[in-house]
């Protein structure tokens, strides 16, 4: 019995030892399996975080019919997180929604930084002649970005400005001449920091596309005296006639020439102060103008007379073009020459601006279309011109050889080229139309009313790409081990804007 008891005890001890070893092994292996499972879950979470975040950013939020991306879009275009969405929704705090949704999924270990960047922009300016306004338009998408009155509130609508001619300075600011009121107005380019916070409230109070529909609605236009991007209003005294400013152009110092039609006068204006530097009688009506690279000023006259003003000598020269009712005029961008579009005579005249042959007609280009108006050249001196009676746009090479024509909108007036080499035309039927450099149709957009402008409504010299606004939410991650941070990028669409926003989500 004693022997059996001893064997039983030894067996029991062995069994206990085996069980203990088994339990230790089990818990050891289990702990490793759980740990591995947790790692797999964590990796899976990060693997799917992009899809989850897309749902967060781009799915409509219950009750307000907007996505978080749309809220962030509106936030980046404003000065604070509190956005007013009308009586239906009231004031919505964007930060509250960001914190709620991201904290629901990522706890506290996240940061969202949204950056607003201004694209390389080529703003375009189109007058709305009937409503005495001018539209600022994005050349990237053709959407209207802002709209401004060109005459003070106490005049309109009894006295209309009937704006038409435009000059754009080196900062992207636009000078607009009023045909039915003797004044010229300077509009600052907000995207280049040109507007002035006159009431010192910390923001620029100006027109912009609040509802992002690509068109400026009536309630998105500020009164003339309240818009802080309307920088100057220069009125010309003691001038007579029905038609007033019909020529506007900018020199290399950003000073402005304004030519009056009926009064046959030229005014030279300081572009910064608005002071009238010079007033000069001219021998003919003034209809359009540009300043060449030698700082000489060319004026069309809606007659056979082409006028040149030399500011270095204060002399005026009159060139008789014979049978050419000169309308649109433009410099050659590559060569020493200028172009004159004859409105009724089916031809374009090229004139030398070189010292050797200055003022000499060096070529006459016969055209097949009627009603020549706006004209401009590209970097290779290819010619683009529009014909209002034929509703055509046509392209000719630098030697005057016809390349191509295309149908366009009704009663086309003007033509311009943006920084991406797109060709734009302006028409009476409220449309602007774009083509590629080979005159293949790209897009058309309708806003405002009669866009009565000939050329120089674009400016390919203003190229800006800078950060305009940053908003950050969540936890500071500066002290986090960089190897633990996962980074995800999400675009935030900004319809009707020359800017784009990028949301960067950091999760650890």
Secondary structure as UniProt FT lines:
FT   HELIX           2..47
FT   HELIX           49..58
FT   STRAND          60..61
FT   TURN            62..65
FT   STRAND          66..67
FT   HELIX           68..76
FT   STRAND          82..84
FT   HELIX           86..89
FT   STRAND          91..93
FT   HELIX           94..106
FT   TURN            107..108
FT   STRAND          110..118
FT   STRAND          124..128
FT   TURN            129..132
FT   STRAND          133..137
FT   TURN            139..141
FT   STRAND          144..149
FT   TURN            153..158
FT   STRAND          163..168
FT   TURN            170..171
FT   STRAND          174..178
FT   STRAND          183..187
FT   HELIX           190..192
FT   TURN            198..199
FT   TURN            210..211
FT   HELIX           218..220
FT   TURN            224..226
FT   TURN            228..229
FT   STRAND          230..235
FT   STRAND          245..250
FT   TURN            252..253
FT   STRAND          256..260
FT   TURN            261..264
FT   STRAND          265..269
FT   TURN            271..273
FT   STRAND          276..281
FT   STRAND          288..291
FT   TURN            293..294
FT   STRAND          296..300
FT   STRAND          305..310
FT   TURN            311..314
FT   STRAND          315..320
FT   STRAND          326..331
FT   STRAND          337..342
FT   TURN            343..346
FT   STRAND          347..352
FT   TURN            356..359
FT   STRAND          361..366
FT   STRAND          372..377
FT   TURN            379..380
FT   STRAND          383..387
FT   TURN            388..391
FT   STRAND          392..396
FT   TURN            398..399
FT   STRAND          402..407
FT   TURN            410..411
FT   STRAND          412..417
FT   TURN            419..420
FT   STRAND          423..427
FT   TURN            428..429
FT   STRAND          431..435
FT   TURN            437..438
FT   STRAND          441..446
FT   TURN            460..461
FT   STRAND          466..474
FT   TURN            478..479
FT   HELIX           482..484
FT   STRAND          486..492
FT   TURN            495..496
FT   STRAND          499..507
//
